[in-house]
Amino acid sequence: MADYLRGVLEIVPASGTAVQTDEARKRWFELGLVLLVACGGSLVNALYVLKYGPAAGPLMIASRWMYGTVQETSALLLLGYVLSRRGLRMRNIGLRWTLRDVGAGLLLAGLSFAVYLLSSAFIQLFHHWIYGTLAASPDAKRLFARPSVAGIPFFLLNPFFEELIVRAYLMSEIIELSGSSKLAVATSVLVPSSYHLYYGWIGAFSLSFQFLVFAIYYVCSRRALPIIIAHGVFDIYGLVRLW
């Protein structure tokens, strides 16, 4: 009997570890699936434009803005489903509606924009020092033309799409599954930078410093709304400039 009980006690911890490992595998798979659905097409398009130039990219007509809105909505719905599987909601990854977070978002927008300007200036100076010329990046108007009214829902949805998926969800999962905040920050900078390569290497590298500010803020606060507000400020500003 003693030998039997000893055998049971030895089996139980092993079984518990197996369940935890299996759950971790499922979460890594779901993370990869969400990123593939959310960013896979954008990454392919960015690499294509990087290689062949802005003129080779698809024309941003009304149907493409509508397609982008549907695609981002689908990715957010998938994220909602993945979270619900574990009994979680968007608030569990930091989406809480408070006036304090709105104010923090406006301050974060100013800080991240200042970091972007300083990093861009430094990159340009370094490029000029190495090559003797300033780096050229594709202009946003060459990439997106003048958005139609169909583009407005996309520009309003995009901050929620990007910051909830490649910031809040991605970072939360990596921190919980790997225990590394540094890996979470690095991944959350690398992923969005990769699908912004249509701005060229210099443009994407400059934007990566802005993404770094967002990632550091999230890892310290675990609040998503300020980052969404800050991102929304830039998207609305970009829309106005394109018009």
C-alpha positions in Angstrom: 0.0 0.0 0.0 2.8 2.4 0.9 4.5 1.7 -2.4 1.2 2.3 -4.3 0.6 5.7 -2.5 4.2 6.7 -3.2 3.6 5.9 -6.9 0.4 8.0 -7.0 2.2 11.0 -5.4 4.9 10.8 -8.0 2.5 10.7 -10.9 0.3 13.7 -9.8 3.0 16.4 -10.1 4.0 15.0 -13.5 0.4 15.1 -14.7 0.0 18.7 -13.4 3.1 19.8 -15.3 1.9 18.2 -18.5 -1.4 20.1 -18.3 0.4 23.4 -17.8 2.7 22.6 -20.7 -0.2 21.7 -22.9 -2.0 24.9 -22.0 1.2 26.9 -22.7 1.5 25.3 -26.2 -2.1 26.2 -26.9 -1.5 29.8 -25.9 1.7 30.1 -28.1 -0.3 28.6 -31.0 -3.2 31.1 -30.4 -0.7 34.0 -30.2 0.8 33.0 -33.5 -2.6 32.5 -35.1 -3.8 36.0 -34.0 -0.6 37.6 -35.3 -0.8 35.7 -38.6 -4.4 36.8 -39.2 -3.8 40.4 -38.0 -0.3 41.1 -39.5 0.5 38.4 -42.1 -1.0 40.2 -45.1 0.3 43.6 -44.0 3.8 42.1 -43.7 3.7 40.6 -47.2 2.5 43.8 -48.7 5.2 45.9 -46.8 8.0 43.6 -48.1 6.6 43.8 -51.6 6.5 47.6 -51.5 9.9 47.7 -49.9 11.4 45.7 -52.8 9.5 47.2 -55.8 8.7 50.7 -54.6 5.4 52.5 -53.6 4.2 52.5 -57.3 4.0 48.7 -57.1 1.6 48.7 -54.2 -2.2 48.3 -54.7 -4.2 51.5 -55.2 -5.9 52.6 -52.1 -9.4 52.9 -53.5 -12.6 52.7 -51.4 -12.9 49.0 -51.6 -9.4 48.5 -50.1 -10.2 50.7 -47.2 -13.4 48.7 -46.6 -11.3 45.5 -46.9 -8.9 46.8 -44.3 -11.7 47.6 -41.9 -13.2 44.1 -42.3 -9.8 42.5 -41.8 -9.0 44.4 -38.7 -12.5 43.8 -37.3 -12.0 40.1 -37.9 -8.7 40.1 -36.1 -10.2 41.8 -33.1 -13.1 39.4 -33.0 -10.5 36.5 -33.1 -8.7 38.1 -30.2 -11.9 38.4 -28.3 -12.6 34.7 -28.8 -9.1 33.7 -27.8 -9.4 35.7 -24.6 -12.9 34.4 -23.8 -11.6 30.8 -24.1 -9.7 31.5 -20.8 -12.6 33.5 -19.3 -10.9 36.9 -20.0 -12.0 40.1 -21.6 -10.3 43.1 -23.2 -10.1 44.8 -19.7 -7.8 41.9 -18.6 -5.2 43.1 -21.0 -5.6 46.8 -20.0 -8.6 48.3 -21.9 -10.3 50.3 -19.2 -12.4 53.4 -20.0 -11.3 56.3 -17.7 -10.8 60.0 -18.3 -7.4 59.6 -16.6 -6.3 57.3 -19.3 -7.5 59.7 -22.0 -5.3 62.4 -20.5 -2.4 60.0 -20.1 -2.8 59.1 -23.8 -2.5 62.8 -24.9 0.7 63.2 -22.8 2.0 59.9 -24.2 1.3 61.2 -27.8 3.5 64.2 -27.1 6.3 62.2 -25.5 6.4 59.6 -28.3 6.3 62.2 -31.0 9.2 64.0 -29.4 11.2 60.8 -29.2 10.3 60.1 -32.9 11.5 63.5 -34.0 14.8 63.2 -32.1 15.4 59.6 -33.3 14.6 60.6 -36.9 17.0 63.5 -36.7 19.8 61.3 -35.2 19.2 58.6 -37.9 19.4 61.2 -40.7 22.6 62.7 -39.2 24.2 59.3 -38.9 23.1 58.4 -42.5 24.6 61.7 -43.8 27.8 61.1 -41.9 28.1 57.6 -43.5 26.9 58.3 -47.0 27.1 62.1 -47.4 23.3 62.4 -48.1 20.1 62.4 -46.2 18.0 59.2 -46.3 14.9 59.3 -48.5 11.7 57.6 -47.4 8.4 57.2 -49.4 5.9 59.9 -48.7 2.6 58.9 -47.2 0.7 60.5 -50.0 2.5 58.2 -52.5 1.5 55.2 -50.4 -2.1 56.0 -49.5 -3.1 58.8 -51.9 -6.2 60.8 -50.8 -8.4 58.5 -48.6 -12.1 58.4 -49.5 -14.9 58.6 -46.9 -14.6 54.8 -46.7 -11.2 55.2 -45.1 -12.6 57.0 -42.0 -13.8 53.8 -40.2 -10.4 52.2 -40.9 -8.4 55.2 -39.4 -10.7 55.1 -36.3 -10.5 51.4 -35.8 -6.7 51.0 -36.5 -5.4 52.3 -33.1 -7.6 49.7 -31.3 -6.5 47.0 -33.7 -2.8 47.6 -33.5 -2.4 48.5 -29.8 -4.7 45.7 -28.5 -3.1 43.0 -30.6 0.6 43.9 -31.1 1.0 45.7 -27.8 -1.4 44.6 -25.1 -2.2 41.0 -26.0 1.2 40.2 -27.5 3.2 41.6 -24.6 0.9 40.1 -21.9 1.2 36.7 -23.4 5.0 36.8 -23.8 5.4 38.1 -20.3 3.2 35.4 -18.8 4.5 32.5 -21.0 8.3 33.4 -21.0 8.6 35.5 -17.9 10.6 38.1 -19.8 9.5 41.7 -20.0 12.5 42.5 -22.2 11.5 39.9 -24.8 7.9 41.3 -24.7 9.2 44.8 -25.4 11.5 43.7 -28.2 8.9 41.6 -29.9 6.3 44.4 -29.6 8.7 46.8 -31.3 9.9 44.3 -34.0 6.4 43.1 -35.2 4.9 46.5 -36.0 8.2 47.8 -37.4 8.2 44.9 -39.8 4.9 45.6 -41.4 5.7 49.3 -41.6 8.6 48.6 -43.9 6.7 50.1 -46.8 8.2 53.4 -45.4 11.6 51.9 -46.2 14.3 50.8 -43.7 14.9 54.3 -42.4 11.3 55.1 -42.0 10.4 51.9 -40.2 13.5 52.2 -38.0 12.5 55.7 -37.0 9.0 54.6 -36.2 10.4 51.8 -34.1 11.5 54.3 -31.4 7.8 55.5 -31.1 6.8 51.8 -30.8 9.5 51.4 -28.1 7.9 54.3 -26.0 4.5 52.6 -26.3 5.9 49.2 -25.3 7.8 50.6 -22.3 4.7 52.5 -21.2 2.6 49.3 -21.4 5.0 47.1 -19.6 5.2 49.6 -16.7 1.5 50.5 -16.5 -0.4 47.5 -18.1 -2.9 50.1 -19.4 -3.9 50.0 -23.1 -6.2 53.0 -23.5 -3.5 55.6 -23.3 -1.6 53.9 -26.0 -4.7 53.6 -28.2 -5.4 57.4 -27.6 -1.8 58.3 -28.5 -1.9 56.1 -31.6 -5.3 57.6 -32.6 -3.9 61.1 -32.4 -1.3 60.2 -35.0 -3.7 58.4 -37.3 -6.2 61.2 -37.3 -3.4 63.7 -37.9 -2.2 61.5 -40.8 -5.7 61.4 -42.2 -6.0 65.2 -42.1 -2.6 65.6 -43.8 -3.6 63.1 -46.6 -6.8 65.1 -47.2 
